[in-house]
Amino acid sequence: MQSSSAEFTHQTVLRDEVVEFVRTGKGSTVIDATLGLGGHSEAILEATDLDVVGIDQDAAAIEIAKERLAKFGGRFTVVNANFSEIGEAVSAGNIAAIIADLGVSSMQLDDAARGFSFRASAPLDMRMNKSAGRTAAELLETSTEAEIADILYFYGEERRSRKIARWISERNAAGEPLRTTEELANLVERAIGKKPSDKIHPATRTFQAIRIAVNRELDVLKDFIPAAIEKLDPEGVLAIISFHSLEDRIVKQAFQRLSGKCSCPPRLPQCMCGAVKKIEVLTKKPILPGEDEQEQNPRSRSAKLRVAKRLI
């Protein structure tokens, strides 16, 4: 694997917008809960006098970010952990802001060996933390047909999930489990076909779904949001950038609940969902990248930024 940040082309999504919201928080420290290659951290360190603590579970990304941000000396520190562990991983107080960019970094997508992409044949891995958890190949080999179908349908919104799951299960039953990204992509294409008019590869939703399942991305996001709010000082802000509807829905609903909006059926005599007004939502609608950013960085087109401020 490459070792220098200079060797990667990486564009930070909604960089300026995140910095502006961070400025509004009260405190001396920002937690970049999904450090990645350090783009947002660099922008904050350059534009403010705030310190930054970075969190990431990808050891390779941490090394690149540390090299990139070494020029800021003691203003930047880093922790190797999953962002859902923010409560235990970071001891710093006086937190002005917490940011989380939920996208898979360009480095991870473009590194064929990580197994996130079907553009090159590679081991079917997909783990953000390569030292923990099941690989995508292991997940598919040990899951039932029904479990695979649910993963593809709920995490990838793949309408033909049952047919793809059946083909995968037939491979498993024949003693030929999938081992590479190329094998999975080819199987999906044969199972559901590919039309000349298709704008995306037929395996796109399948790869997304399996990546989410391998890394438990939606579960850890649900854990992260309330933990991050508890970590903030009053008047501190939480800014989250999501990249697909499942993530954005979780963020939106969590913000609604934490802002005191009851989600219980109207006939219940009292609130049972636990809604308490702890935050004020600062973005009535998610902030989207501008046209210029979308042109320069096509991967930003699906990005949505939601921001909330802690009240108590």
BALOFI-543540 format. One record per residue (C-alpha): residue in one letter; y, x, z. Coordinates in steps of 0.5 Angstrom, whole numbers, m for minus. Layout:
N
<'a',<Y,X,Z>>
...
***
This chain:
312
<'m',<0,0,0>>
<'q',<7,2,m1>>
<'s',<11,5,5>>
<'s',<18,5,3>>
<'s',<23,m1,3>>
<'a',<26,1,m3>>
<'e',<20,0,m7>>
<'f',<20,m7,m6>>
<'t',<25,m12,m9>>
<'h',<26,m17,m4>>
<'q',<32,m23,m4>>
<'t',<34,m26,3>>
<'v',<34,m33,2>>
<'l',<41,m37,5>>
<'r',<43,m30,8>>
<'d',<51,m32,8>>
<'e',<49,m39,11>>
<'v',<45,m37,16>>
<'v',<50,m31,19>>
<'e',<55,m37,19>>
<'f',<51,m41,24>>
<'v',<49,m35,28>>
<'r',<56,m34,29>>
<'t',<57,m40,32>>
<'g',<52,m39,38>>
<'k',<54,m37,45>>
<'g',<51,m30,47>>
<'s',<50,m23,45>>
<'t',<43,m23,42>>
<'v',<39,m26,36>>
<'i',<32,m27,35>>
<'d',<29,m26,28>>
<'a',<23,m30,29>>
<'t',<20,m28,23>>
<'l',<23,m21,21>>
<'g',<19,m20,15>>
<'l',<23,m14,11>>
<'g',<29,m15,15>>
<'g',<34,m18,11>>
<'h',<37,m24,15>>
<'s',<37,m19,21>>
<'e',<41,m14,17>>
<'a',<46,m19,15>>
<'i',<47,m21,22>>
<'l',<47,m14,25>>
<'e',<52,m12,19>>
<'a',<57,m18,20>>
<'t',<57,m19,27>>
<'d',<57,m15,34>>
<'l',<50,m18,36>>
<'d',<44,m15,38>>
<'v',<38,m17,34>>
<'v',<30,m18,37>>
<'g',<25,m18,31>>
<'i',<19,m21,31>>
<'d',<13,m21,26>>
<'q',<5,m21,26>>
<'d',<5,m17,20>>
<'a',<5,m9,22>>
<'a',<6,m7,15>>
<'a',<13,m11,14>>
<'i',<15,m9,21>>
<'e',<14,m1,19>>
<'i',<19,m3,13>>
<'a',<24,m7,17>>
<'k',<24,m1,22>>
<'e',<26,4,17>>
<'r',<31,m1,14>>
<'l',<34,m2,20>>
<'a',<34,4,24>>
<'k',<41,5,22>>
<'f',<43,0,27>>
<'g',<40,4,33>>
<'g',<39,1,39>>
<'r',<42,m6,37>>
<'f',<35,m7,34>>
<'t',<28,m8,37>>
<'v',<22,m11,34>>
<'v',<16,m14,37>>
<'n',<9,m15,34>>
<'a',<7,m22,35>>
<'n',<7,m29,32>>
<'f',<13,m33,32>>
<'s',<10,m38,36>>
<'e',<9,m33,42>>
<'i',<17,m33,43>>
<'g',<17,m35,50>>
<'e',<12,m29,52>>
<'a',<14,m24,47>>
<'v',<21,m23,48>>
<'s',<24,m22,55>>
<'a',<32,m22,53>>
<'g',<36,m27,55>>
<'n',<43,m29,53>>
<'i',<40,m32,47>>
<'a',<46,m34,42>>
<'a',<41,m36,36>>
<'i',<34,m36,34>>
<'i',<32,m36,26>>
<'a',<26,m37,23>>
<'d',<25,m36,15>>
<'l',<18,m40,14>>
<'g',<17,m37,7>>
<'v',<12,m32,5>>
<'s',<15,m25,3>>
<'s',<16,m23,m4>>
<'m',<12,m16,m1>>
<'q',<6,m21,1>>
<'l',<6,m25,m5>>
<'d',<7,m19,m10>>
<'d',<2,m14,m6>>
<'a',<m5,m16,m10>>
<'a',<m9,m14,m4>>
<'r',<m7,m19,1>>
<'g',<m10,m24,m3>>
<'f',<m4,m29,m3>>
<'s',<m4,m30,m11>>
<'f',<m8,m31,m17>>
<'r',<m4,m27,m21>>
<'a',<m9,m21,m20>>
<'s',<m16,m21,m18>>
<'a',<m16,m19,m10>>
<'p',<m21,m20,m4>>
<'l',<m20,m27,m2>>
<'d',<m16,m26,5>>
<'m',<m9,m29,6>>
<'r',<m8,m27,13>>
<'m',<m1,m26,15>>
<'n',<m4,m21,21>>
<'k',<m10,m17,17>>
<'s',<m13,m16,24>>
<'a',<m14,m23,27>>
<'g',<m17,m29,25>>
<'r',<m22,m31,19>>
<'t',<m20,m29,12>>
<'a',<m20,m35,7>>
<'a',<m27,m33,4>>
<'e',<m30,m34,11>>
<'l',<m26,m40,12>>
<'l',<m29,m43,5>>
<'e',<m36,m41,6>>
<'t',<m36,m44,13>>
<'s',<m33,m50,12>>
<'t',<m36,m57,10>>
<'e',<m34,m60,4>>
<'a',<m31,m65,8>>
<'e',<m27,m60,12>>
<'i',<m25,m57,5>>
<'a',<m23,m63,2>>
<'d',<m18,m65,8>>
<'i',<m15,m58,8>>
<'l',<m13,m58,0>>
<'y',<m11,m65,1>>
<'f',<m7,m65,7>>
<'y',<m4,m58,7>>
<'g',<m3,m57,m1>>
<'e',<m2,m65,m3>>
<'e',<m8,m64,m8>>
<'r',<m10,m70,m11>>
<'r',<m16,m68,m13>>
<'s',<m18,m64,m7>>
<'r',<m25,m68,m7>>
<'k',<m27,m65,m13>>
<'i',<m25,m58,m12>>
<'a',<m28,m58,m5>>
<'r',<m35,m60,m8>>
<'w',<m35,m55,m13>>
<'i',<m33,m50,m7>>
<'s',<m39,m53,m3>>
<'e',<m44,m52,m9>>
<'r',<m42,m45,m10>>
<'n',<m44,m44,m2>>
<'a',<m50,m48,m3>>
<'a',<m52,m43,m9>>
<'g',<m51,m37,m4>>
<'e',<m45,m35,m9>>
<'p',<m39,m36,m4>>
<'l',<m32,m34,m7>>
<'r',<m30,m27,m5>>
<'t',<m24,m26,m10>>
<'t',<m18,m30,m12>>
<'e',<m20,m29,m19>>
<'e',<m26,m33,m17>>
<'l',<m22,m39,m13>>
<'a',<m17,m39,m19>>
<'n',<m22,m40,m24>>
<'l',<m26,m45,m20>>
<'v',<m20,m49,m19>>
<'e',<m18,m49,m27>>
<'r',<m25,m51,m29>>
<'a',<m26,m56,m24>>
<'i',<m20,m60,m25>>
<'g',<m18,m57,m32>>
<'k',<m11,m54,m35>>
<'k',<m6,m58,m40>>
<'p',<m2,m54,m44>>
<'s',<4,m58,m41>>
<'d',<2,m56,m34>>
<'k',<9,m53,m31>>
<'i',<4,m49,m25>>
<'h',<m3,m46,m25>>
<'p',<m8,m52,m23>>
<'a',<m10,m47,m17>>
<'t',<m3,m47,m14>>
<'r',<m3,m53,m9>>
<'t',<m10,m50,m7>>
<'f',<m8,m43,m6>>
<'q',<m2,m46,m1>>
<'a',<m7,m50,3>>
<'i',<m12,m45,4>>
<'r',<m6,m40,6>>
<'i',<m3,m45,11>>
<'a',<m10,m47,14>>
<'v',<m12,m39,15>>
<'n',<m6,m38,18>>
<'r',<m5,m44,22>>
<'e',<2,m45,20>>
<'l',<4,m52,21>>
<'d',<0,m52,28>>
<'v',<4,m45,30>>
<'l',<11,m48,27>>
<'k',<10,m54,32>>
<'d',<9,m50,38>>
<'f',<15,m45,36>>
<'i',<20,m51,36>>
<'p',<20,m53,43>>
<'a',<19,m46,45>>
<'a',<25,m43,41>>
<'i',<29,m49,44>>
<'e',<27,m47,51>>
<'k',<29,m40,50>>
<'l',<36,m41,47>>
<'d',<42,m41,52>>
<'p',<46,m47,52>>
<'e',<51,m47,46>>
<'g',<45,m43,42>>
<'v',<43,m45,35>>
<'l',<36,m45,32>>
<'a',<36,m44,25>>
<'i',<30,m46,21>>
<'i',<29,m45,13>>
<'s',<23,m48,10>>
<'f',<20,m48,3>>
<'h',<15,m54,3>>
<'s',<15,m62,5>>
<'l',<10,m61,10>>
<'e',<14,m56,14>>
<'d',<21,m59,13>>
<'r',<18,m66,16>>
<'i',<16,m62,22>>
<'v',<22,m59,23>>
<'k',<26,m65,22>>
<'q',<22,m70,26>>
<'a',<22,m64,32>>
<'f',<30,m64,31>>
<'q',<30,m72,32>>
<'r',<25,m72,38>>
<'l',<29,m66,41>>
<'s',<36,m70,40>>
<'g',<33,m76,44>>
<'k',<31,m80,38>>
<'c',<25,m85,41>>
<'s',<20,m85,36>>
<'c',<16,m90,40>>
<'p',<14,m97,37>>
<'p',<20,m102,38>>
<'r',<16,m107,42>>
<'l',<14,m102,48>>
<'p',<17,m103,54>>
<'q',<19,m96,55>>
<'c',<19,m89,52>>
<'m',<13,m86,51>>
<'c',<14,m80,46>>
<'g',<18,m76,51>>
<'a',<24,m76,47>>
<'v',<30,m72,51>>
<'k',<37,m70,48>>
<'k',<36,m63,49>>
<'i',<40,m61,42>>
<'e',<45,m63,37>>
<'v',<43,m63,30>>
<'l',<48,m59,26>>
<'t',<46,m61,19>>
<'k',<45,m68,18>>
<'k',<42,m66,11>>
<'p',<38,m60,10>>
<'i',<43,m54,7>>
<'l',<40,m52,0>>
<'p',<41,m45,m4>>
<'g',<47,m46,m9>>
<'e',<46,m45,m16>>
<'d',<48,m38,m17>>
<'e',<43,m36,m11>>
<'q',<37,m40,m15>>
<'e',<39,m37,m21>>
<'q',<38,m30,m18>>
<'n',<32,m32,m14>>
<'p',<28,m37,m17>>
<'r',<23,m37,m11>>
<'s',<29,m40,m7>>
<'r',<29,m46,m10>>
<'s',<25,m50,m5>>
<'a',<28,m47,1>>
<'k',<32,m52,6>>
<'l',<36,m50,12>>
<'r',<36,m54,18>>
<'v',<40,m52,24>>
<'a',<41,m55,31>>
<'k',<45,m53,38>>
<'r',<42,m53,45>>
<'l',<46,m57,49>>
<'i',<42,m57,56>>
***
